[in-house]
């Protein structure tokens, strides 16, 4: 599961967690970050590092405090980096850093440093992917990780990704935190291009609550230890990376704060990507659609309204509801179908599923793209009304 030449582990207790990912050799590293104008100190530090150098050895992340808009956040970052540098015997600028948690609160520096030492002691003995995923959890109900292995002739390439996120999810680059490691050999420019394209079609196409975090960060490290070059397996690697990011994206939405259902939205027949995104984002961010989903109400009028106000072009559109076993037209060729009788009853049964798919065919072009959202339940209100109290 773990790419060659990497170690990782994590720990979470007493409200603070730490995860460390370590490469035995310098690894090409790139990242994408939140577009929120309020940005956490780790985002500023790591983005500057990535702009100025190509290779790194460590990803260090803490949970329990966002290190954002707080008085001691910058100091905390420096002390965390200093300690990790000494423990792992790496240069300070070989360490990429990320944080997640409550915004605007001073961080307990001593507690985080203790977690770093505890995590380091675990890392010395073994790697544990689940622990690493748990170390970055906040309101997440479970750890999130995915891996892919594929062969190129007689050699093996591995990709592993871990992520966290359940609330404040409407990424404008990525999700709250996602870290991907691989042992493929790849040029920095190629890796940077691949990551941006992949993130834009996966993490950027999800929404839980319409809020973009101050800490959104995705890192990928590639250390080349498989001795397989990207040029030998471009298609395989692209597909594997997309799979990792798409699956982690879906897990984040499934684990959305208070969420009980996953909604996949397939927009097809769009004239271009811009129109597809307009429709997809309008649907997954609609509070009316999200609450109807929670209430098992196939209220296609809300979906139709979202398509209309999205600004996308369409003609005689279709809206299809599916639970991946059965499907039903809500609207067909621009005409309402699920109004009464057996068709409406079937729609009311299908929407009870834990995972549903909405297909919106705009019938004006050939572009198609997927988006993921969830319902909005009483649980979301409860969690977020009591988040800091």
C-alpha positions as CSV (number, residue, x, y, z in Angstrom):
1,X,0.0,0.0,0.0
2,X,2.7,2.5,1.0
3,X,4.9,3.8,-1.9
4,X,8.5,2.8,-1.7
5,X,10.8,5.0,0.3
6,X,8.0,6.6,2.4
7,X,7.0,6.3,6.0
8,X,3.9,7.8,7.7
9,X,2.1,7.7,11.0
10,X,-0.1,9.9,13.2
11,X,-1.6,10.4,16.6
12,X,-4.7,12.1,18.0
13,X,-5.6,12.7,21.6
14,X,-6.7,15.4,24.0
15,X,-8.1,17.6,21.1
16,X,-4.8,17.8,19.2
17,X,-3.5,15.5,16.5
18,X,-0.3,15.3,14.4
19,X,0.5,13.3,11.3
20,X,4.0,13.0,9.7
21,X,4.8,11.8,6.2
22,X,8.5,11.2,5.6
23,X,10.4,10.4,2.4
24,X,13.8,8.7,2.8
25,X,15.1,10.7,-0.2
26,X,14.2,14.1,-1.5
27,X,10.9,14.0,-3.3
28,X,9.5,16.4,-6.0
29,X,6.7,18.3,-4.2
30,X,3.9,20.5,-5.5
31,X,0.7,21.8,-4.0
32,X,-2.5,23.8,-4.4
33,X,-4.0,26.1,-1.8
34,X,-7.1,27.9,-0.8
35,X,-8.2,31.0,-2.7
36,X,-9.8,32.4,0.4
37,X,-8.2,35.8,1.1
38,X,-8.0,34.9,4.8
39,X,-5.2,32.3,4.8
40,X,-3.7,30.3,7.6
41,X,0.0,30.6,8.4
42,X,0.8,27.1,7.2
43,X,-0.7,27.9,3.8
44,X,1.5,31.0,3.5
45,X,4.6,29.2,4.6
46,X,4.2,26.1,2.4
47,X,3.1,28.0,-0.7
48,X,6.2,30.2,-0.5
49,X,8.4,27.1,-0.1
50,X,6.9,25.4,-3.1
51,X,7.4,28.5,-5.3
52,X,11.1,28.6,-4.4
53,X,12.2,24.9,-4.4
54,X,11.4,21.6,-6.1
55,X,12.1,18.9,-3.6
56,X,11.0,18.1,0.0
57,X,11.3,15.4,2.6
58,X,8.4,15.8,5.0
59,X,4.7,16.8,5.3
60,X,3.8,17.8,8.8
61,X,0.2,18.4,9.7
62,X,-1.7,19.2,12.9
63,X,-5.4,19.1,13.8
64,X,-7.2,20.8,16.6
65,X,-6.2,24.4,15.6
66,X,-6.2,26.1,12.2
67,X,-3.2,28.4,13.0
68,X,-5.2,31.1,11.3
69,X,-5.9,34.6,12.5
70,X,-4.4,33.8,15.9
71,X,-1.7,35.6,17.8
72,X,0.8,32.7,18.1
73,X,0.1,30.9,14.8
74,X,3.3,31.9,13.1
75,X,5.4,31.1,16.2
76,X,3.7,27.7,16.4
77,X,4.6,26.9,12.8
78,X,8.2,27.8,13.3
79,X,8.5,25.7,16.5
80,X,6.8,22.8,14.9
81,X,9.1,22.9,11.9
82,X,12.2,23.4,14.1
83,X,11.3,20.3,16.3
84,X,10.5,18.1,13.3
85,X,13.7,19.2,11.5
86,X,15.8,18.1,14.5
87,X,13.9,14.8,15.1
88,X,14.1,13.7,11.4
89,X,17.5,15.3,10.7
90,X,16.2,17.2,7.7
91,X,16.5,20.8,6.7
92,X,13.8,23.2,7.8
93,X,12.9,24.1,4.3
94,X,12.4,20.4,3.4
95,X,9.2,20.4,5.5
96,X,5.8,21.3,4.2
97,X,3.3,22.2,6.9
98,X,-0.5,22.2,7.1
99,X,-3.1,22.7,9.9
100,X,-6.8,22.3,10.4
101,X,-9.2,23.1,13.3
102,X,-10.7,26.2,14.9
103,X,-9.9,29.6,13.4
104,X,-8.7,32.5,15.6
105,X,-7.7,30.6,18.7
106,X,-4.2,30.6,20.1
107,X,-2.6,27.1,19.7
108,X,-1.3,25.1,22.6
109,X,2.3,25.0,21.3
110,X,3.6,22.7,24.0
111,X,0.8,20.2,23.4
112,X,1.4,20.1,19.6
113,X,5.2,19.7,20.2
114,X,4.4,16.7,22.5
115,X,2.2,15.2,19.8
116,X,5.0,15.6,17.2
117,X,7.4,13.8,19.5
118,X,4.9,11.0,20.1
119,X,4.2,10.7,16.4
120,X,8.0,10.6,15.6
121,X,8.4,7.7,18.1
122,X,5.6,5.8,16.3
123,X,7.1,6.6,12.9
124,X,10.5,5.2,14.0
125,X,8.9,1.8,14.7
126,X,6.4,1.5,11.9
127,X,4.2,3.1,9.3
128,X,0.5,3.2,9.8
129,X,-1.7,4.7,7.2
130,X,-4.9,4.7,9.2
131,X,-3.1,6.5,12.1
132,X,-1.8,9.1,9.7
133,X,-5.4,9.7,8.4
134,X,-6.8,9.9,11.9
135,X,-4.1,12.4,13.0
136,X,-5.6,15.1,10.8
137,X,-9.3,14.5,11.6
138,X,-11.5,17.2,13.2
139,X,-15.3,16.6,12.8
140,X,-14.7,13.7,10.5
141,X,-16.4,10.5,11.6
142,X,-13.8,8.2,10.1
143,X,-10.3,8.2,8.5
144,X,-10.1,8.6,4.7
145,X,-7.4,7.0,2.5
146,X,-7.1,5.3,-0.8
147,X,-4.3,3.7,-2.7
148,X,-3.5,2.3,-6.2
149,X,-0.8,0.0,-7.4
150,X,0.0,-0.8,-11.0
151,X,2.8,-2.5,-12.9
152,X,5.0,-1.2,-15.6
153,X,6.8,-4.2,-17.1
154,X,8.5,-5.8,-14.1
155,X,8.3,-2.8,-11.8
156,X,5.5,-1.5,-9.5
157,X,4.2,2.0,-9.0
158,X,2.2,3.0,-5.9
159,X,0.1,6.0,-5.1
160,X,-1.4,6.6,-1.7
161,X,-3.6,9.5,-0.6
162,X,-5.1,10.5,2.8
163,X,-7.6,13.3,3.4
164,X,-9.7,15.0,6.0
165,X,-12.8,17.1,5.6
166,X,-16.4,17.2,6.7
167,X,-17.4,20.8,7.1
168,X,-16.5,24.2,5.6
169,X,-16.3,22.3,2.3
170,X,-16.7,24.2,-0.9
171,X,-13.2,24.1,-2.2
172,X,-11.8,26.7,-4.6
173,X,-8.7,24.6,-5.3
174,X,-8.9,21.4,-3.2
175,X,-10.4,20.1,0.0
176,X,-9.5,21.0,3.5
177,X,-6.5,18.7,3.6
178,X,-5.3,16.0,1.2
179,X,-1.8,14.5,1.0
180,X,-0.8,12.2,-1.8
181,X,2.5,10.3,-2.1
182,X,3.9,8.2,-4.9
183,X,7.1,6.5,-5.8
184,X,7.0,7.4,-9.5
185,X,9.8,9.5,-11.1
186,X,8.3,12.7,-12.6
187,X,9.3,16.2,-13.6
188,X,8.1,19.0,-11.3
189,X,6.3,20.8,-14.1
190,X,4.5,17.7,-15.2
191,X,3.5,16.9,-11.6
192,X,2.3,20.4,-11.0
193,X,0.2,20.4,-14.2
194,X,-1.3,17.0,-13.4
195,X,-2.2,18.0,-9.9
196,X,-4.0,21.2,-10.9
197,X,-6.0,19.4,-13.6
198,X,-6.9,16.5,-11.4
199,X,-7.9,18.7,-8.4
200,X,-10.0,20.9,-10.5
201,X,-12.1,18.0,-11.7
202,X,-12.4,16.2,-8.3
203,X,-11.9,18.2,-5.1
204,X,-13.1,21.4,-6.7
205,X,-16.3,19.7,-7.8
206,X,-17.6,18.9,-4.3
207,X,-19.6,20.8,-1.7
208,X,-20.9,20.2,1.8
209,X,-21.9,23.6,3.0
210,X,-20.8,26.2,0.4
211,X,-18.0,27.6,2.7
212,X,-14.4,27.8,1.4
213,X,-11.8,27.0,4.2
214,X,-8.9,29.3,5.1
215,X,-6.7,26.2,5.2
216,X,-7.4,24.2,2.0
217,X,-4.3,22.4,1.0
218,X,-3.4,19.5,-1.3
219,X,0.2,18.3,-1.4
220,X,1.7,15.6,-3.6
221,X,5.2,14.1,-3.2
222,X,6.9,11.9,-5.8
223,X,10.3,10.4,-4.8
224,X,11.1,8.3,-7.8
225,X,11.9,5.1,-5.8
226,X,10.0,2.8,-8.1
227,X,12.5,3.5,-10.9
228,X,9.6,4.0,-13.2
229,X,9.4,7.3,-15.2
230,X,6.1,9.0,-15.8
231,X,6.8,9.0,-19.5
232,X,6.5,5.2,-19.4
233,X,3.0,5.1,-18.0
234,X,1.3,8.5,-18.6
235,X,-2.2,7.2,-19.0
236,X,-2.0,4.7,-16.1
237,X,-0.7,7.3,-13.7
238,X,-3.3,9.9,-14.7
239,X,-6.1,7.4,-14.2
240,X,-4.7,6.3,-10.8
241,X,-4.2,9.9,-9.6
242,X,-7.7,10.8,-10.7
243,X,-9.2,7.7,-9.0
244,X,-7.4,8.6,-5.7
245,X,-8.7,12.2,-5.7
246,X,-12.2,11.4,-6.9
247,X,-12.6,8.7,-4.2
248,X,-11.3,10.9,-1.5
249,X,-13.6,13.7,-2.7
250,X,-16.6,11.4,-2.4
251,X,-15.5,10.2,1.0
252,X,-15.4,13.8,2.2
253,X,-18.9,14.5,1.0
254,X,-20.2,11.2,2.4
255,X,-18.8,12.3,5.8
256,X,-20.2,15.8,5.5
257,X,-21.2,17.2,8.9
258,X,-24.6,15.8,9.6
259,X,-24.9,14.2,6.1
260,X,-27.0,11.2,5.5
261,X,-26.8,10.9,1.7
262,X,-24.4,11.3,-1.1
263,X,-25.6,13.0,-4.3
264,X,-23.7,12.5,-7.6
265,X,-24.6,15.1,-10.2
266,X,-23.8,14.3,-13.8
267,X,-24.1,17.3,-16.1
268,X,-24.0,16.2,-19.8
269,X,-24.8,17.9,-23.1
270,X,-23.3,21.1,-22.0
271,X,-21.8,23.5,-24.6
272,X,-18.5,23.8,-22.6
273,X,-16.9,23.1,-19.2
274,X,-17.9,26.5,-17.9
275,X,-21.6,25.8,-18.4
276,X,-21.3,22.3,-16.9
277,X,-19.7,23.8,-13.8
278,X,-22.4,26.4,-13.5
279,X,-25.1,23.8,-13.4
280,X,-23.2,21.3,-11.2
281,X,-22.2,23.9,-8.6
282,X,-25.7,25.4,-8.5
283,X,-27.2,22.0,-7.7
284,X,-24.8,20.8,-5.1
285,X,-24.8,24.2,-3.3
286,X,-28.6,24.6,-3.4
287,X,-30.0,24.6,0.2
288,X,-33.4,23.8,-1.1
289,X,-32.2,20.8,-3.1
290,X,-30.1,19.6,-0.1
291,X,-33.0,19.8,2.3
292,X,-35.3,18.1,-0.2
293,X,-32.8,15.3,-0.4
294,X,-32.7,14.9,3.4
295,X,-36.5,14.8,3.4
296,X,-36.8,12.2,0.6
297,X,-38.7,14.7,-1.6
298,X,-38.0,14.3,-5.4
299,X,-38.8,18.0,-5.8
300,X,-37.6,18.5,-9.4
301,X,-38.9,22.0,-9.5
302,X,-35.9,23.0,-7.2
303,X,-33.5,21.3,-9.6
304,X,-35.0,23.0,-12.6
305,X,-34.8,26.4,-10.8
306,X,-31.1,25.8,-10.0
307,X,-30.4,25.0,-13.7
308,X,-32.2,28.1,-14.7
309,X,-30.4,30.5,-12.4
310,X,-27.0,29.0,-13.0
311,X,-26.8,31.0,-16.3
312,X,-26.0,27.9,-18.4
313,X,-27.5,27.4,-21.8
314,X,-29.9,24.5,-22.3
315,X,-32.7,23.2,-24.6
316,X,-35.5,20.8,-23.8
317,X,-33.4,19.4,-20.9
318,X,-33.8,16.0,-19.2
319,X,-33.5,15.5,-15.4
320,X,-33.1,11.8,-14.4
321,X,-33.1,10.4,-10.8
322,X,-31.3,7.1,-10.1
323,X,-30.2,5.0,-7.1
324,X,-27.8,3.1,-9.4
325,X,-30.2,0.2,-9.8
326,X,-33.3,2.0,-11.0
327,X,-33.9,5.3,-12.7
328,X,-36.8,7.6,-13.5
329,X,-37.2,10.7,-15.6
330,X,-38.3,13.7,-13.5
331,X,-38.3,15.9,-16.6
332,X,-38.0,14.7,-20.2
333,X,-37.4,16.8,-23.3
334,X,-38.3,19.8,-21.3
335,X,-41.6,18.4,-20.1
336,X,-42.5,17.4,-16.5
337,X,-42.9,13.7,-16.0
338,X,-42.8,12.9,-12.3
339,X,-46.0,14.9,-11.4
340,X,-48.4,12.2,-10.1
341,X,-49.2,8.5,-10.3
342,X,-46.7,5.6,-10.6
343,X,-43.8,7.7,-11.9
344,X,-43.9,10.0,-8.9
345,X,-44.2,7.1,-6.5
346,X,-41.2,5.5,-8.1
347,X,-39.2,8.7,-7.7
348,X,-40.2,8.9,-4.1
349,X,-38.8,5.4,-3.5
350,X,-35.6,5.9,-5.4
351,X,-34.7,9.1,-3.5
352,X,-34.8,7.2,-0.2
353,X,-31.4,5.5,-1.2
354,X,-28.3,6.5,0.7
355,X,-26.5,7.3,-2.6
356,X,-28.4,8.9,-5.5
357,X,-27.4,10.2,-8.9
358,X,-29.0,13.2,-10.7
359,X,-28.3,13.4,-14.5
360,X,-28.9,16.7,-16.1
361,X,-28.8,16.6,-19.9
362,X,-28.7,20.2,-21.2
363,X,-28.9,19.0,-24.9
364,X,-26.9,21.8,-26.3
365,X,-23.4,20.4,-26.6
366,X,-21.1,17.4,-25.8
367,X,-19.3,18.3,-22.6
368,X,-19.9,16.2,-19.5
369,X,-18.6,16.4,-15.9
370,X,-19.4,15.0,-12.5
371,X,-20.0,16.8,-9.2
372,X,-20.7,15.6,-5.6
373,X,-22.8,17.0,-2.8
374,X,-24.8,15.8,0.2
375,X,-28.0,16.5,2.0
376,X,-28.4,19.1,4.7
377,X,-29.8,17.7,8.0
378,X,-30.6,18.7,11.5
379,X,-27.2,17.3,12.4
380,X,-25.3,19.9,10.4
381,X,-27.0,22.7,12.4
382,X,-26.3,21.0,15.7
383,X,-22.6,20.4,15.0
384,X,-22.0,23.9,13.7
385,X,-24.1,25.8,16.3
386,X,-21.9,24.3,19.0
387,X,-18.5,24.1,17.2
388,X,-16.6,26.4,19.6
389,X,-18.8,26.1,22.7
